[in-house]
Amino acid sequence: MYIDKYTVKKIGTKWEGNKHKKNQILFKADSEEGMTAKCFIKFMEDLDDGLHHHTGSHCEVSITFKEND
């Protein structure tokens, strides 16, 4: 399987000034240069290790298949 484009975001609480702001984008990666599903899974595993350190974040996935014109 080939993934044509993707967007990955980490949503969480950001400290700004002296206030906590919830539901803020803490990290975003997106690309229209695709990759194989195998490479994407590896990318996600490495990203999880770097961003979450296995803290148990909630993950949501949305996939869209579009027919070729």
For each residue, the residues with C-beta under 8 A, 3 or more apart:
1: 36 37
2: 34 35 36 37
3: 6 34 35 36 37 40
4: 32 34
5: 30 31 32 33 34
6: 3 29 30 31 34 40
7: 28 29 30
8: 27 28 29 30 44 47
9: 25 27 28
10: 25 26 27 28 51 52 57
11: 23 24 25 26
12: 22 23 24 26
13: 20 21 22 23 24
14: 20 21 24 26
15: 19 20 21
16: 19 21
17:
18:
19: 15 16
20: 13 14 15
21: 13 14 15 16 24
22: 12 13
23: 11 12 13
24: 11 12 13 14 21
25: 9 10 11 28
26: 10 11 12 14
27: 8 9 10 51
28: 7 8 9 10 25
29: 6 7 8 47
30: 5 6 7 8
31: 5 6 34
32: 4 5
33: 5
34: 2 3 4 5 6 31
35: 2 3 39 40 43
36: 1 2 3 39 40
37: 1 2 3 40 41
38: 41 42
39: 35 36 42 43
40: 3 6 35 36 37 43 44
41: 37 38 44 45
42: 38 39 45 46
43: 35 39 40 46 47
44: 8 40 41 47 48
45: 41 42 48 49
46: 42 43 49 50
47: 8 29 43 44 50 51
48: 44 45 51 52 54 57
49: 45 46 52 53 54
50: 46 47 53
51: 10 27 47 48 57
52: 10 48 49 55 56 57
53: 49 50
54: 48 49
55: 52
56: 52
57: 10 48 51 52
58:
59:
60:
61:
62:
63:
64:
65:
66:
67:
68:
69:
